[in-house]
């Protein structure tokens, strides 16, 4: 899986718990778009997010967080598809 990844990002925050937790390092396959329902790395007005793609929004898995609805004038870019996480034993 690591060979498919273009880059890795450390997660800060808990908006995607329980799937991804604060401190996780996720592997990302660089691509300009993903399918609805997939989890990706996005920038919204130059702020980075890990979110699930919805039809009209970026979705937080943790219900304590609001989703980010698409609005006119926002600069929303997909940076890639999250394909996994690095585990402690990956650093042997």
N, C-alpha and C positions, 0 to 999 in steps of 0.2 A: 504494500500500500504506500509506503514512503516513497517509492520510485515514481508513483503517479503524482505526488504532491509537488507543486511549484514553490510553495512557501508554507511556513507554519506561523501561527499567531497565538500568543498567550491571551486567554480570556480574562477580562476584568469585569466583575459583576456577577449577578445571579439571575439575570432576566431569562436565561435559557435553562435553568434548573427544572427538573433533575437531569435532563439530557447532557448538559455541559455545565460545569461548575467553575466558580472563581479559581483561577490558577491553572486550569486545564490548558494544554497546548494542543491546538487543533491543526490538522493537516489540511491544506487547501489546494485543490486542483484549479489553477487559474482558468477562468472562462468568463465571457462577458454576459452570460445569462444562464439561469437554471430553470428547472421545471417548477410549477406550482407545487407546494408541499415539501420541497427540498429545503435543506438548511444551507445558507450561504453566508459569505462575508460581503457586506454592503457598505457603501458610504452614502450618507445623506447630508448634503451640504458640507462635505469634507469631514464629517464625524463618522467613525467606524462602528459597525454593529455586526454581531452574529445574530441572524434571525431566520425564521422560516418564511418562505415566500408565499404570500396569499395573492388573490386576484387583484385586490385593491389596497394592499397594505403589507407591511413587514410584521410578522407575528412573533410575540414573545411567548415562550412556552410557560413560563412562570405567570400564573394568573394575577400576581400582585403588580404586574407591569402592564401599561397600556401598549397597544399596538401602534405602529407608526403608519398612519394612513397616507396614501399618495396624494399630494396636493400640487396644483399647478404652480410652476415656478421653482419647485424643489429640484435639486441636482442629485438624482438617485442613480448610483452605479453599482452593478454587481462586479465584485472582484474575483469571485470564484465559489466553487462548491466545496463544502466541508465534507471530507471523505474519511475522517477518523481522528483519533487522538493519539498522542504519544504517551506511553505508559512508562513508569519508572524503570522497568526492565529493558526498555528500548535504549537506555543510556549506559548499558554495561560496558 
